[in-house]
Amino acid sequence: MEEEVRVRTPKSGEVPGVVEAMLGANKLRVRCQDGKVRMGRIPGKLRKRVWIRMGDVVLLKPWDIQGETHGDVVWRYTLTEANALKRKGFLAL
């Protein structure tokens, strides 16, 4: 029997995406599910607690200003959580 995985689903205004490149100075390039490539920033709350690498699935909250091109990383999904998101239809990679 398969065990149910509880996953944080994207709320309104949040976009899942995949990290394409680490740019240094806590910045990264994320290919979002809405088809845009955004510059992501890792806020201080996550900076020391979460290790983010290329290829990781993250949740990005676009900024009100420059929302088309910039945003903050809100969450990083583990591999198991990312697979559960794909099954639920939130992530199409």
Buried (B, 14 or more C-beta within 10 A) or exposed (E): EEEEEEBEEBEEEBBBBBBBEBEEEBBBBBBBBEEBEBBBBBEEEBEEEEEBEEEBBBBBBBBEEEBEEBBBBBBBBEEEBBBBBEEEEBBEE
